Amino acid sequence: MGYIEQLGIAASILPILLRGLVVTIQATVLGFFIALVVGLLWAALKAAPLKIVSWPATIITEFLRDTPLLIQLFFL
C-alpha cells in the first residue's frame, strides 16, 4: 500500500474523527459544568454553620478521599 492510498484512507475517515472530536468536546464541557455546580453545592454544604448539614457532607467527603476508586465502584 502506497503513501497516496494511505492518505486516501485517512481522508475517508476524517469526517468520522471530526464528529468524534465534537462529541468529546461537548462531553468535556458538560462534565465540567456539572462538576462545577456539584462542587460548589458540596462546598456550601461543608461550610454551613449547622452541624447537621456540614457533618454528613464532611463524612462523605472523607470517605471518597480515603477509599480507592475500585472500592467506591463496588459500593455503587
OpenMM code with the backbone's topology and positions (N, CA, C; nanometers):
from openmm import Vec3, app, unit

residues = "MET GLY TYR ILE GLU GLN LEU GLY ILE ALA ALA SER ILE LEU PRO ILE LEU LEU ARG GLY LEU VAL VAL THR ILE GLN ALA THR VAL LEU GLY PHE PHE ILE ALA LEU VAL VAL GLY LEU LEU TRP ALA ALA LEU LYS ALA ALA PRO LEU LYS ILE VAL SER TRP PRO ALA THR ILE ILE THR GLU PHE LEU ARG ASP THR PRO LEU LEU ILE GLN LEU PHE PHE LEU".split()
positions = [
    Vec3(0.0852, -0.1174, 0.0000),
    Vec3(0.0000, 0.0000, 0.0000),
    Vec3(0.0894, 0.1233, 0.0000),
    Vec3(0.0645, 0.2098, -0.0930),
    Vec3(0.1486, 0.3278, -0.1067),
    Vec3(0.1028, 0.4420, -0.0183),
    Vec3(0.1851, 0.5445, -0.0202),
    Vec3(0.1595, 0.6629, 0.0611),
    Vec3(0.0305, 0.7324, 0.0190),
    Vec3(0.0035, 0.7416, -0.1092),
    Vec3(-0.1167, 0.8081, -0.1593),
    Vec3(-0.2422, 0.7316, -0.1151),
    Vec3(-0.2367, 0.6002, -0.1189),
    Vec3(-0.3518, 0.5208, -0.0758),
    Vec3(-0.3775, 0.5378, 0.0736),
    Vec3(-0.2707, 0.5489, 0.1511),
    Vec3(-0.2863, 0.5702, 0.2950),
    Vec3(-0.3489, 0.7065, 0.3229),
    Vec3(-0.3107, 0.8073, 0.2441),
    Vec3(-0.3718, 0.9392, 0.2600),
    Vec3(-0.5198, 0.9347, 0.2236),
    Vec3(-0.5534, 0.8551, 0.1237),
    Vec3(-0.6940, 0.8411, 0.0851),
    Vec3(-0.7765, 0.7777, 0.1954),
    Vec3(-0.7217, 0.6769, 0.2604),
    Vec3(-0.7916, 0.6124, 0.3722),
    Vec3(-0.8064, 0.7107, 0.4879),
    Vec3(-0.7005, 0.7835, 0.5164),
    Vec3(-0.7056, 0.8821, 0.6251),
    Vec3(-0.8088, 0.9898, 0.5950),
    Vec3(-0.8152, 1.0344, 0.4704),
    Vec3(-0.9126, 1.1369, 0.4332),
    Vec3(-1.0547, 1.0818, 0.4397),
    Vec3(-1.0724, 0.9540, 0.4125),
    Vec3(-1.2075, 0.8976, 0.4147),
    Vec3(-1.2627, 0.8846, 0.5568),
    Vec3(-1.1768, 0.8672, 0.6565),
    Vec3(-1.2260, 0.8558, 0.7940),
    Vec3(-1.2227, 0.9884, 0.8692),
    Vec3(-1.1744, 1.0932, 0.8054),
    Vec3(-1.1648, 1.2240, 0.8706),
    Vec3(-1.3003, 1.2758, 0.9201),
    Vec3(-1.4095, 1.2664, 0.8430),
    Vec3(-1.5386, 1.3145, 0.8970),
    Vec3(-1.5821, 1.2403, 1.0230),
    Vec3(-1.5564, 1.1120, 1.0298),
    Vec3(-1.5916, 1.0350, 1.1493),
    Vec3(-1.5085, 1.0825, 1.2683),
    Vec3(-1.3808, 1.1060, 1.2457),
    Vec3(-1.2941, 1.1543, 1.3535),
    Vec3(-1.3358, 1.2932, 1.4010),
    Vec3(-1.3769, 1.3785, 1.3086),
    Vec3(-1.4196, 1.5134, 1.3466),
    Vec3(-1.5502, 1.5101, 1.4258),
    Vec3(-1.6431, 1.4208, 1.3886),
    Vec3(-1.7648, 1.4047, 1.4691),
    Vec3(-1.7303, 1.3565, 1.6094),
    Vec3(-1.6351, 1.2639, 1.6179),
    Vec3(-1.5905, 1.2164, 1.7484),
    Vec3(-1.5273, 1.3272, 1.8304),
    Vec3(-1.4530, 1.4150, 1.7648),
    Vec3(-1.3913, 1.5285, 1.8338),
    Vec3(-1.4976, 1.6221, 1.8900),
    Vec3(-1.6020, 1.6480, 1.8110),
    Vec3(-1.7097, 1.7354, 1.8573),
    Vec3(-1.7810, 1.6745, 1.9769),
    Vec3(-1.8104, 1.5459, 1.9720),
    Vec3(-1.8775, 1.4783, 2.0841),
    Vec3(-1.7884, 1.4811, 2.2087),
    Vec3(-1.6590, 1.4612, 2.1904),
    Vec3(-1.5660, 1.4640, 2.3030),
    Vec3(-1.5623, 1.6017, 2.3682),
    Vec3(-1.5582, 1.7061, 2.2871),
    Vec3(-1.5558, 1.8425, 2.3412),
    Vec3(-1.6872, 1.8733, 2.4126),
    Vec3(-1.7999, 1.8320, 2.3556),
    Vec3(-1.9289, 1.8541, 2.4211),
    Vec3(-1.9358, 1.7819, 2.5554),
    Vec3(-1.8911, 1.6572, 2.5601),
    Vec3(-1.8932, 1.5812, 2.6851),
    Vec3(-1.8013, 1.6447, 2.7892),
    Vec3(-1.6882, 1.6961, 2.7450),
    Vec3(-1.5949, 1.7605, 2.8368),
    Vec3(-1.6547, 1.8867, 2.8972),
    Vec3(-1.7145, 1.9697, 2.8142),
    Vec3(-1.7741, 2.0954, 2.8621),
    Vec3(-1.8922, 2.0670, 2.9549),
    Vec3(-1.9775, 1.9722, 2.9166),
    Vec3(-2.0913, 1.9369, 3.0013),
    Vec3(-2.0444, 1.8802, 3.1355),
    Vec3(-1.9462, 1.7922, 3.1322),
    Vec3(-1.8921, 1.7365, 3.2556),
    Vec3(-1.8300, 1.8423, 3.3448),
    Vec3(-1.7636, 1.9401, 3.2833),
    Vec3(-1.7036, 2.0484, 3.3602),
    Vec3(-1.8103, 2.1282, 3.4342),
    Vec3(-1.9175, 2.1634, 3.3636),
    Vec3(-2.0212, 2.2441, 3.4272),
    Vec3(-2.0981, 2.1660, 3.5339),
    Vec3(-2.1210, 2.0388, 3.5106),
    Vec3(-2.1864, 1.9577, 3.6135),
    Vec3(-2.0969, 1.9484, 3.7371),
    Vec3(-1.9685, 1.9234, 3.7162),
    Vec3(-1.8753, 1.9147, 3.8292),
    Vec3(-1.8644, 2.0481, 3.9021),
    Vec3(-1.8690, 2.1580, 3.8284),
    Vec3(-1.8621, 2.2906, 3.8900),
    Vec3(-1.9821, 2.3144, 3.9811),
    Vec3(-2.1013, 2.2849, 3.9327),
    Vec3(-2.2225, 2.3065, 4.0118),
    Vec3(-2.2252, 2.2149, 4.1335),
    Vec3(-2.1967, 2.0868, 4.1130),
    Vec3(-2.1978, 1.9921, 4.2251),
    Vec3(-2.0898, 2.0283, 4.3270),
    Vec3(-1.9726, 2.0668, 4.2796),
    Vec3(-1.8640, 2.1049, 4.3702),
    Vec3(-1.8966, 2.2279, 4.4520),
    Vec3(-1.9577, 2.3268, 4.3891),
    Vec3(-1.9949, 2.4478, 4.4641),
    Vec3(-2.1034, 2.4180, 4.5679),
    Vec3(-2.2000, 2.3363, 4.5304),
    Vec3(-2.3038, 2.2988, 4.6272),
    Vec3(-2.2443, 2.2187, 4.7431),
    Vec3(-2.1544, 2.1266, 4.7105),
    Vec3(-2.0917, 2.0448, 4.8145),
    Vec3(-2.0072, 2.1310, 4.9089),
    Vec3(-1.9351, 2.2282, 4.8524),
    Vec3(-1.8549, 2.3186, 4.9358),
    Vec3(-1.9457, 2.4036, 5.0249),
    Vec3(-2.0596, 2.4446, 4.9726),
    Vec3(-2.1530, 2.5223, 5.0543),
    Vec3(-2.2085, 2.4376, 5.1684),
    Vec3(-2.2357, 2.3093, 5.1405),
    Vec3(-2.2830, 2.2213, 5.2468),
    Vec3(-2.1769, 2.2028, 5.3550),
    Vec3(-2.0523, 2.1871, 5.3127),
    Vec3(-1.9452, 2.1677, 5.4116),
    Vec3(-1.9195, 2.2941, 5.4926),
    Vec3(-1.9452, 2.4099, 5.4332),
    Vec3(-1.9189, 2.5362, 5.5025),
    Vec3(-2.0392, 2.5849, 5.5830),
    Vec3(-2.1473, 2.5107, 5.5807),
    Vec3(-2.2677, 2.5521, 5.6520),
    Vec3(-2.2421, 2.5556, 5.8026),
    Vec3(-2.2975, 2.6544, 5.8705),
    Vec3(-2.2745, 2.6641, 6.0151),
    Vec3(-2.3481, 2.5565, 6.0955),
    Vec3(-2.4523, 2.4989, 6.0396),
    Vec3(-2.5251, 2.3940, 6.1116),
    Vec3(-2.4504, 2.2615, 6.1015),
    Vec3(-2.4242, 2.2000, 6.2147),
    Vec3(-2.3514, 2.0728, 6.2170),
    Vec3(-2.4307, 1.9616, 6.1501),
    Vec3(-2.5628, 1.9686, 6.1570),
    Vec3(-2.6445, 1.8638, 6.0974),
    Vec3(-2.6337, 1.8640, 5.9450),
    Vec3(-2.5897, 1.9738, 5.8871),
    Vec3(-2.5705, 1.9842, 5.7424),
    Vec3(-2.4248, 1.9568, 5.7047),
    Vec3(-2.3332, 2.0173, 5.7781),
    Vec3(-2.1920, 2.0067, 5.7406),
    Vec3(-2.1300, 1.8721, 5.7792),
    Vec3(-2.1777, 1.8105, 5.8847),
    Vec3(-2.1181, 1.6849, 5.9305),
    Vec3(-2.1341, 1.5720, 5.8294),
    Vec3(-2.2546, 1.5449, 5.7752),
    Vec3(-2.2653, 1.4382, 5.6743),
    Vec3(-2.1843, 1.4676, 5.5475),
    Vec3(-2.1795, 1.5934, 5.5076),
    Vec3(-2.1011, 1.6288, 5.3886),
    Vec3(-1.9530, 1.6018, 5.4129),
    Vec3(-1.9058, 1.6293, 5.5323),
    Vec3(-1.7660, 1.6035, 5.5654),
    Vec3(-1.7376, 1.4533, 5.5699),
    Vec3(-1.8292, 1.3763, 5.6276),
    Vec3(-1.8114, 1.2306, 5.6347),
    Vec3(-1.8027, 1.1706, 5.4936),
    Vec3(-1.8929, 1.2119, 5.4059),
    Vec3(-1.8925, 1.1584, 5.2692),
    Vec3(-1.7659, 1.2010, 5.1951),
    Vec3(-1.7233, 1.3243, 5.2145),
    Vec3(-1.6009, 1.3723, 5.1506),
    Vec3(-1.4805, 1.2904, 5.1958),
    Vec3(-1.4709, 1.2659, 5.3248),
    Vec3(-1.3583, 1.1882, 5.3760),
    Vec3(-1.3639, 1.0435, 5.3269),
    Vec3(-1.4833, 0.9879, 5.3175),
    Vec3(-1.4965, 0.8523, 5.2637),
    Vec3(-1.4455, 0.8476, 5.1198),
    Vec3(-1.4851, 0.9439, 5.0387),
    Vec3(-1.4438, 0.9456, 4.8989),
    Vec3(-1.2935, 0.9688, 4.8843),
    Vec3(-1.2364, 1.0457, 4.9738),
    Vec3(-1.0922, 1.0716, 4.9676),
    Vec3(-1.0096, 0.9526, 5.0156),
    Vec3(-1.0614, 0.8812, 5.1136),
    Vec3(-0.9809, 0.7784, 5.1807),
    Vec3(-0.9962, 0.6380, 5.1243),
    Vec3(-1.0889, 0.6173, 5.0320),
    Vec3(-1.1071, 0.4829, 4.9766),
    Vec3(-1.0644, 0.4813, 4.8298),
    Vec3(-1.0096, 0.3700, 4.7861),
    Vec3(-0.9731, 0.3574, 4.6452),
    Vec3(-1.0980, 0.3592, 4.5558),
    Vec3(-1.0795, 0.4006, 4.4323),
    Vec3(-1.1901, 0.4104, 4.3391),
    Vec3(-1.2582, 0.2755, 4.3163),
    Vec3(-1.1822, 0.1686, 4.3154),
    Vec3(-1.2403, 0.0360, 4.2930),
    Vec3(-1.3381, 0.0001, 4.4052),
    Vec3(-1.3051, 0.0343, 4.5273),
    Vec3(-1.3948, 0.0082, 4.6406),
    Vec3(-1.5222, 0.0914, 4.6271),
    Vec3(-1.5088, 0.2158, 4.5834),
    Vec3(-1.6255, 0.3009, 4.5627),
    Vec3(-1.7148, 0.2431, 4.4532),
    Vec3(-1.6543, 0.1889, 4.3497),
    Vec3(-1.7320, 0.1270, 4.2428),
    Vec3(-1.8055, 0.0037, 4.2920),
    Vec3(-1.7464, -0.0716, 4.3831),
    Vec3(-1.8154, -0.1871, 4.4417),
    Vec3(-1.9386, -0.1408, 4.5191),
    Vec3(-1.9282, -0.0278, 4.5894),
    Vec3(-2.0435, 0.0251, 4.6631),
    Vec3(-2.1540, 0.0672, 4.5674),
    Vec3(-2.1166, 0.1220, 4.4546),
    Vec3(-2.2183, 0.1636, 4.3569),
    Vec3(-2.2816, 0.0433, 4.2913),
] * unit.nanometer
topology = app.Topology()
chain = topology.addChain("A")
for resn in residues:
    res = topology.addResidue(resn, chain)
    for name in ("N", "CA", "C"):
        topology.addAtom(name, app.Element.getBySymbol(name[0]), res)
